[in-house]
Amino acid sequence: MLGSVQSSSLRRQKAIGQRFVPVTRHPNHRCRPSRECNASRGSTSPSPGDENTTSEDLPLGLLNRGTLDAMLSDKSVYRSPQALGPAYEHPEQLSDDSIEKYLRPLIRTEQRTRDLQRFLAAFDNQHTLAIEARLKTLKAPTLIVWGTDDVYFDVKWSRWLADTIPGTWRRVELKGARIFFPEERWEEFNKELRAHWQTAQHKAS
């Protein structure tokens, strides 16, 4: 899963969903099941009318070694409303060990930190707009899962996806969930995902 570390003010970020799982194909060219969920960050602006959003709109785009060091030395910084706290339904329940595993690799070398900054700086809704027409022809079995309390990507985009992708089988709203629901609400998410894959496999057999 393409993770998405959302930070404090992504309200204007335009993309289809924080996470978009591209459809791959079997050797016989049948499409594999696809799923969309707002638990990862990507280009989310489904509406062609939206204006461009740049990395300057993303607090994480400003991450530097000092910011990462601060969050590692005081894990409450990571959980704070000014950092990654809004990405979680219950940031206070996130363990220090998890934060350590998320961030420590990013400062292991200067190159890794630069790669993170380069990745965040590359966010642009042009990628979403470029594939909008193709989404309208996507017939692969698609599951859309969205957290209703996501502060970065409004639940309306899940409805837009469901209306846009003809292969949509099911759209699920997880009440109260936020963008990192695959971590916090993993049992619910895994149940939906497993059922989706099993149904697709059954229909293909």
TITOR-50591 format. One line per 5 residues: number of its first residue (from 1); their letters; for each residue x, y, z of N, C-alpha, C. Coordinates in steps of 0.001 Angstrom, whole numbers, plus 500000, padded with zeros to 6 digits. Atoms other than C-alpha are relative to their C-alpha. Last residue first. Layout:
BEGIN
NUM = A = X/Y/Z/X/Y/Z/X/Y/Z  ...
This chain:
BEGIN
205 = SAKHQ = 499757/501450/500152/486963/481287/488139/498861/499308/499232  499077/500232/501121/486874/485061/487593/500204/498516/499718  500653/499654/501263/483727/485522/489672/500884/499726/498802  501111/500933/500243/485261/483637/492603/499338/500274/498646  499411/501283/500373/488535/485554/492417/498906/498999/499649
200 = ATQWH = 499439/499853/501337/486728/488881/492380/500572/498675/499500  501114/499883/500935/484609/487851/495362/500502/500081/498560  500618/501328/500101/487672/486645/497269/498837/500014/499006  499133/500886/500770/489561/489858/496525/499361/498628/499800  499926/499490/501369/486712/492050/497697/500819/499068/499120
195 = ARLEK = 501270/500343/500645/486049/489961/500803/500003/500432/498539  500008/501446/500218/489728/490195/501750/498718/499566/499278  499057/500298/501073/489753/493955/501258/500000/498509/499669  500541/499515/501274/486623/494530/503314/500891/499587/498834  501227/500753/500267/487828/492327/506177/499405/500404/498651
190 = NFEEW = 499607/501305/500523/491315/493827/505985/498786/499149/499655  499494/499825/501355/489853/497321/506372/500372/498658/499376  501118/499661/500884/487738/496417/509375/500455/500082/498554  500879/501167/500049/490626/494636/511092/498822/500245/499064  499524/501024/500925/493104/497352/510151/499070/498795/499919
185 = REEPF = 501217/500806/500153/491208/500182/511784/500286/498815/499078  500822/499934/498791/494216/502044/513179/498774/499086/499948  499214/500332/498820/496805/501065/510561/499114/499927/501249  499499/501361/500180/494605/500904/507476/500869/499541/501174  500872/501062/499496/492789/503924/509005/500510/498589/499710
180 = FIRAG = 499207/501184/499679/495762/506213/508445/499131/498872/500548  499252/500498/501143/493699/508821/506611/500851/498761/500288  499194/499005/500705/491062/509261/509256/500951/499308/499029  498617/500348/500352/488250/507103/510575/500689/501147/499276  499037/499483/499035/485172/508488/512321/501449/499744/499655
175 = KLEVR = 500432/498855/499198/482757/506333/510332/501060/500367/501037  499704/500391/498629/484511/504025/507897/499753/501207/500894  499601/498885/499146/482782/504713/504588/500236/499464/501410  500159/500147/498558/482730/501834/502111/500465/501270/500711  499411/498822/499379/482164/501957/498357/499686/499929/501491
170 = RWTGP = 500444/499649/498652/481563/498660/496586/500736/501237/500478  500918/500989/499433/481754/497145/493153/499420/500475/501322  500213/499949/498551/483309/500017/491223/498957/498976/500440  499750/501286/499373/484233/498883/487710/499768/499976/501500  501097/500931/500287/482569/501864/486049/500188/498640/500668
165 = ITDAL = 499428/501293/500385/484992/504256/487791/498872/498984/499776  499112/499882/501163/483607/507806/487775/500491/498650/499495  500774/499588/501170/480573/507521/490052/500847/499975/498726  501006/501028/500241/482461/505516/492671/499179/500320/498748  499351/501184/500543/485437/507826/492371/498983/498930/499641
160 = WRSWK = 499581/499666/501368/483273/510904/492848/500654/498800/499337  501218/500077/500812/481634/509299/495855/500327/500311/498544  500297/501425/500123/485040/508651/497381/498758/499800/499142  499169/500547/501071/485952/512250/496575/499778/498502/499856  500676/499797/501287/482979/513459/498617/500808/499405/498853
155 = VDFYV = 500656/501237/500404/484622/511880/501670/499279/500155/498667  501417/500084/499661/486861/514917/501902/499378/498725/499452  500729/500377/501196/490592/514357/501612/498544/499735/500356  499263/499621/501191/492807/516120/504124/499228/499732/498715  499932/498541/500077/490787/516191/507328/500713/500478/498744
150 = DDTGW = 498723/499611/500594/489718/512555/507012/500024/501516/499807  499447/498841/499297/486744/512185/509323/501357/500433/499470  500903/498851/500065/484658/509943/507051/500561/501247/500659  500282/499574/498638/487487/507497/506397/499171/501272/499985  499699/498617/499622/487272/506043/502913/499670/500256/501464
145 = VILTP = 500140/499934/498548/487288/502612/501251/500479/501369/500455  499638/498668/499510/486683/502198/497522/499715/500050/501498  500509/499749/498658/486730/498674/496095/500493/501371/500450  499400/498955/499167/487196/498206/492373/499264/500158/501326  500769/499960/498747/486632/495241/490073/500675/500919/501009
140 = AKLTK = 499487/500961/499028/488539/496228/486910/499177/500102/501271  501030/500988/499688/486289/498148/484522/500497/498928/500961  499427/501053/499164/488354/501329/484266/498914/499021/500460  500092/501242/500769/486925/503350/481357/500514/498800/500809  501374/500149/500449/486118/506500/483336/499797/498733/499167
135 = LRAEI = 500787/500491/498868/489428/506131/485130/498560/499728/499569  499785/501442/499916/491118/506449/481745/499234/499397/501185  500741/500643/501092/489616/509883/481169/500126/498485/500071  501434/499938/499739/490828/511033/484580/499192/499279/498931  500601/501338/500101/494362/509785/483995/498487/500018/500194
130 = ALTHQ = 499560/500686/501209/496030/513103/483143/499326/498638/499842  500760/499469/501127/493999/514975/485750/500339/499258/498723  501381/500457/499892/495421/512742/488430/499181/500452/498802  499971/501439/500256/498984/513303/487304/498593/499418/500071  500000/500227/501447/498425/517051/486989/499971/498506/499670
125 = NDFAA = 501258/500596/500440/497440/517136/490667/499962/499743/498501  500638/499103/500955/501053/517654/491664/498731/499340/499487  501464/500117/499990/503148/516164/494445/499389/501040/499063  500509/500404/501315/506809/516202/493319/498482/499900/499963  500027/498833/500888/508022/518201/496331/499376/499677/498649
120 = LFRQL = 501078/499114/499580/507036/515344/498616/499871/501206/499084  501279/500677/500182/509186/512833/496735/498838/500933/500327  500242/500005/501448/512138/515233/496516/498648/499363/499687  500350/498633/500385/511961/515889/500254/499668/500072/498511  501312/499693/499432/511899/512169/500982/499541/501383/499562
115 = DRTRQ = 500978/500745/500804/514786/511530/498580/498577/500257/500496  500210/499258/501249/516776/514294/500279/498965/499298/499124  500758/498807/499643/516307/512602/503648/499704/500826/498754  501374/500412/499700/517374/509276/502181/499134/501195/500365  500681/500295/501255/520427/510881/500602/498553/499591/500237
110 = ETRIL = 500465/498725/500553/521498/512411/503896/499213/499766/498716  498988/499343/500830/521675/508910/505344/499427/501321/499501  498846/500899/499962/519861/507064/508120/501155/500548/499163  498817/499199/499663/517573/510049/508506/501259/499144/500045  499939/498795/500832/514551/508613/506707/501200/500880/500328
105 = PRLYK = 499352/500272/501295/515134/505139/508160/500185/501247/499138  498567/500238/499884/514427/506544/511652/500673/499699/498660  499126/498865/500280/511053/508011/510729/501496/499695/499983  500371/499174/501144/508519/505242/510400/501106/500978/499607  499884/500810/501226/510184/502683/512656/499647/500797/498758
100 = EISDD = 498579/500273/500219/510698/505254/515403/500195/499227/498695  499450/498749/500527/507100/506395/515092/501480/499819/499675  500488/499842/501373/505974/502791/515507/500572/501255/499360  499286/500942/500847/508203/502311/518564/499567/500119/498542  498697/499414/500309/506858/505453/520196/500768/499103/499040
95 = SLQEP = 498858/500287/499130/503419/503896/520002/501263/500721/499557  498864/500388/500843/500393/505486/518349/501236/499834/500874  499796/501442/499891/497535/505509/520842/501164/499501/499147  499422/500302/498683/497666/509269/521393/500278/498509/500170  498539/499860/500038/497160/509762/517659/500666/499643/501322
90 = HEYAP = 499538/500015/498609/493628/508335/517916/501535/500104/500034  501217/499911/499204/491777/509011/514652/500360/500085/501487  500447/501143/499203/495109/509667/513017/498681/500282/500711  500123/501146/500899/496191/511962/510177/499432/498777/500710  501290/499994/500695/495446/514994/512341/499800/498824/499044
85 = GLAQP = 501152/500319/499169/498357/514054/514644/498684/499950/499251  500783/501101/500557/500982/514062/511908/498762/499646/500804  499248/500971/500786/502495/517489/512578/499061/498918/499470  499156/499293/500957/500985/520692/513951/500784/499041/499105  500826/499468/501084/498118/518821/515606/500819/500720/498934
80 = SRYVS = 500627/498707/499763/500731/516908/517649/499148/500450/498817  501433/500181/499754/501444/513189/517348/499234/501315/500096  500584/500746/501123/504859/513689/515720/498480/499912/500146  499996/499051/501127/505750/516333/518303/499340/499349/498785  501245/499233/499898/504686/513938/521067/499912/501046/498889
75 = KDSLM = 501039/500620/500825/507456/511631/519841/498672/500749/500078  501197/499795/499195/510109/513948/521238/498812/499520/499171  499554/499774/498620/513593/513006/520013/498831/500210/500945  499412/501224/499453/512254/511423/516845/500417/500174/501460  501069/500976/499801/509895/514254/516010/500523/498698/500582
70 = ADLTG = 500877/499531/498931/512628/516828/516566/498899/498986/500289  499307/500211/498721/515149/514874/514481/499102/500394/501175  500007/501439/499732/512677/514724/511601/500668/499689/501335  501370/500378/499669/512115/518460/511770/499909/498523/500356  500319/499486/498676/515851/519167/511923/498597/499619/500449
65 = RNLLG = 499392/500874/499008/516576/516878/508976/499647/500466/501421  498552/500018/500136/514114/518758/506809/500548/499126/501121  499207/500814/499090/510421/518508/506187/501485/500123/499716  498988/499163/499375/508926/521413/504271/500896/499210/500947  499065/499608/501034/506972/519219/501887/501122/500857/500554
60 = LPLDE = 498941/500998/500073/505418/517675/504958/501012/500340/498923  499030/499828/498920/503552/520911/505500/501123/498991/499925  499872/501188/499179/501935/520537/502084/501034/500215/501078  501239/500155/499242/500677/523684/500388/500093/498851/500986  499999/498982/498945/504236/524530/499346/498739/499929/500840
55 = STTNE = 499474/500573/498772/504291/521207/497501/500024/501032/501124  498582/500323/500024/502079/522790/494885/500428/499433/501331  499492/499961/498639/498379/522837/494264/501450/499583/499952  498842/500796/499612/497078/523685/490839/500339/500186/501466  498731/499360/500319/493591/525068/490452/501145/499138/500490
50 = DGPSP = 499195/499542/498875/490574/522829/490453/501289/500639/499533  500079/498566/499811/488364/522729/487380/500864/500523/501125  499116/499299/500935/489469/519280/486313/499998/501494/500217  500683/498989/500790/487850/517918/489488/500957/500748/499092  500720/500552/501112/489382/514690/490624/499424/501056/499096
45 = STSGR = 500994/499049/500380/491940/516438/492717/499262/499499/498802  501418/500173/499791/493626/513866/494677/499075/500976/499397  500558/498812/500561/497213/513255/493634/498504/499922/500147  499621/500006/501380/498667/510832/496083/499475/501256/499393  500081/498696/500574/498568/510242/499741/500424/499941/498570
40 = SANCE = 498713/499791/500581/497644/507118/501328/499946/501257/499228  498994/500164/498984/494787/506089/503413/501359/500101/499408  499419/498712/499686/492073/507483/501292/500994/499849/501119  500305/499637/498626/491370/504190/499715/500729/501263/500351  499629/498639/499706/490966/502968/496204/499774/500217/501473
35 = RSPRC = 500700/499355/498910/490918/499336/495275/500562/501384/500206  499359/498765/499573/491681/497346/492187/499267/500529/501215  500864/499087/499242/490924/493777/491277/500786/501218/500453  500082/500389/498600/493313/492349/488700/499039/500960/500703  499617/499027/498980/492553/493021/485073/499890/499402/501387
30 = RHNPH = 501176/499595/499231/492507/490080/482703/500443/500949/501096  500459/498619/500219/495465/490162/480360/498690/500349/500670  501018/500093/501050/496073/486399/480206/499290/501330/499781  499386/500347/501279/499356/486940/482060/498984/499903/498873  499546/501374/499986/497325/488668/484760/500687/499726/498672
25 = RTVPV = 500696/501008/500796/497149/492413/484685/500586/498616/500215  499026/500802/500726/497909/495285/487003/499237/498922/499254  500442/501331/500393/495542/498019/488075/501126/499297/499267  500196/500197/501431/497142/500943/489814/499595/498564/499702  499310/501231/500349/496514/501275/493525/499771/499740/498531
20 = FRQGI = 500578/500556/501225/495684/504865/494298/500813/498773/499644  499350/501196/500504/496192/506085/497800/499313/499550/498740  498655/500041/499479/495564/509497/499123/500709/498779/499502  500110/500693/498746/492698/509726/496809/501397/499926/500538  501149/500877/499981/491921/511380/493606/499866/499280/501301
15 = AKQRR = 499638/501302/500506/494185/514322/494045/498807/499103/500098  500947/500517/500954/494055/517974/494814/500498/498681/499467  499322/500949/500874/495702/519186/497968/498989/499358/499072  500071/499541/501380/493750/522168/499252/500695/499033/499053  501372/499816/500456/492865/520659/502602/499927/500377/498539
10 = LSSSQ = 500087/500515/501357/496322/519268/503049/498657/500316/499391  501015/499240/500723/497031/521314/506092/499973/499598/498561  501019/499165/499415/498726/519496/508965/499063/500743/499094  499630/499152/498899/500398/516364/507902/498972/501069/500216  500603/498692/500111/499443/513414/505832/500391/500844/501192
5 = VSGLM = 499760/499350/498733/501808/510512/505665/499434/501387/499854  500162/498630/500195/500402/508486/502920/500155/500604/501333  500360/499427/498735/501385/504924/502487/499528/501409/499878  499237/498766/500090/501231/503350/499116/499661/500832/501201  500836/498830/500000/500000/500000/500000/500881/501233/500000
